[in-house]
Amino acid sequence: MTSEPETVILWRPVGPEELALIRQTDMREFPPRLPEQPIFYPVLTEEYAVKIARDWNVKASGSGFVTRFEVLKSYLDAYDVQEAGGRAHLEYWIPAEEMSAFNDAIIGRIEVTQEFS
């Protein structure tokens, strides 16, 4: 009997354009980063993702969404958790050139858990 791989639940606040790109992959991948986005930063708590989606994405694009997904722990073990301005603001910093490998480490589908407008 084989055991299931260990995963970590992560969250990602996104705007409507990024969500449309995620939907094009059947909710399985995040899009490549834009040239001005050298880092992809999934966050460790839903509360932090909500704050970004509600307070930043809505102002920037009219709506914000919180996504939830699972990533192989074995993949994330190569990265340190970063503190972004406070103990409650924890995230991983995945270099843009690693997005394909990051997407390969996602188990299952990306789900939208909250929406703000």
C-alpha positions as CSV (number, residue, x, y, z in Angstrom):
1,M,0.0,0.0,0.0
2,T,1.5,3.4,-1.0
3,S,0.9,6.4,1.1
4,E,-0.3,9.8,-0.2
5,P,2.5,12.3,-0.6
6,E,2.6,15.0,2.0
7,T,1.2,18.3,0.9
8,V,1.0,21.9,2.2
9,I,-2.1,24.0,1.8
10,L,-1.3,27.4,0.4
11,W,-3.4,30.5,-0.6
12,R,-3.0,33.0,-3.3
13,P,-4.9,36.3,-3.8
14,V,-5.5,37.1,-7.4
15,G,-7.3,39.6,-9.5
16,P,-9.8,38.9,-12.3
17,E,-7.2,38.7,-15.1
18,E,-5.0,36.2,-13.3
19,L,-8.1,34.1,-12.3
20,A,-9.2,34.0,-16.0
21,L,-5.7,32.6,-16.9
22,I,-6.0,30.0,-14.1
23,R,-9.4,29.0,-15.4
24,Q,-7.9,28.4,-18.9
25,T,-5.7,25.6,-17.3
26,D,-8.8,23.9,-15.8
27,M,-7.8,25.4,-12.4
28,R,-4.5,23.4,-12.4
29,E,-1.8,26.0,-12.9
30,F,-0.9,29.6,-12.2
31,P,0.2,31.7,-15.2
32,P,3.8,32.6,-15.9
33,R,4.9,35.8,-14.2
34,L,5.1,39.0,-16.1
35,P,8.5,40.7,-16.7
36,E,7.8,43.1,-13.8
37,Q,7.0,40.1,-11.5
38,P,10.2,38.3,-10.7
39,I,8.6,36.4,-7.7
40,F,5.5,34.3,-7.3
41,Y,4.4,34.5,-3.6
42,P,1.8,32.0,-2.4
43,V,0.9,32.8,1.2
44,L,0.5,30.5,4.2
45,T,-2.8,31.7,5.7
46,E,-6.2,32.4,4.3
47,E,-6.4,35.5,6.5
48,Y,-3.4,37.0,4.8
49,A,-4.7,36.1,1.3
50,V,-8.1,37.7,2.2
51,K,-6.4,40.9,3.3
52,I,-4.5,41.2,0.0
53,A,-7.5,40.3,-2.2
54,R,-9.8,42.6,-0.4
55,D,-7.5,45.6,0.2
56,W,-5.2,45.5,-2.8
57,N,-6.8,43.5,-5.7
58,V,-10.2,45.2,-5.4
59,K,-8.5,48.7,-5.5
60,A,-6.3,47.7,-8.4
61,S,-8.8,45.8,-10.6
62,G,-12.3,46.1,-9.1
63,S,-12.4,42.6,-7.7
64,G,-10.2,40.1,-5.8
65,F,-10.3,36.4,-5.3
66,V,-8.7,34.1,-2.7
67,T,-7.5,30.8,-4.1
68,R,-6.6,27.6,-2.1
69,F,-4.4,24.8,-3.4
70,E,-2.1,22.0,-2.2
71,V,1.6,21.8,-3.1
72,L,4.0,18.9,-2.5
73,K,5.9,19.5,0.7
74,S,8.9,17.9,-0.8
75,Y,9.0,20.7,-3.4
76,L,8.5,23.5,-0.9
77,D,11.2,22.1,1.4
78,A,13.7,23.8,-1.0
79,Y,12.4,27.2,0.0
80,D,12.3,29.2,3.2
81,V,9.2,30.8,4.5
82,Q,9.5,34.6,4.2
83,E,8.1,37.2,6.6
84,A,6.7,40.1,4.6
85,G,6.1,43.0,7.0
86,G,4.9,41.1,10.0
87,R,4.5,37.7,11.7
88,A,1.1,37.2,10.2
89,H,2.4,37.9,6.7
90,L,4.1,34.6,5.8
91,E,4.8,33.6,2.2
92,Y,7.0,31.6,-0.1
93,W,9.1,33.4,-2.7
94,I,9.2,31.3,-5.8
95,P,11.4,32.7,-8.6
96,A,9.5,33.4,-11.8
97,E,11.7,30.9,-13.7
98,E,10.5,28.2,-11.3
99,M,6.8,28.5,-12.1
100,S,6.6,25.4,-14.3
101,A,8.1,23.3,-11.5
102,F,5.9,24.9,-9.0
103,N,2.8,24.2,-11.1
104,D,4.0,20.6,-11.4
105,A,4.1,20.3,-7.6
106,I,0.4,21.4,-7.3
107,I,-1.8,18.4,-6.3
108,G,-5.4,18.6,-7.5
109,R,-7.1,21.8,-8.6
110,I,-6.9,25.4,-7.5
111,E,-10.1,26.5,-5.9
112,V,-11.6,29.9,-5.3
113,T,-12.7,30.2,-1.7
114,Q,-13.7,33.9,-1.5
115,E,-14.5,36.8,-3.8
116,F,-14.5,40.5,-3.1
117,S,-15.7,43.5,-5.2
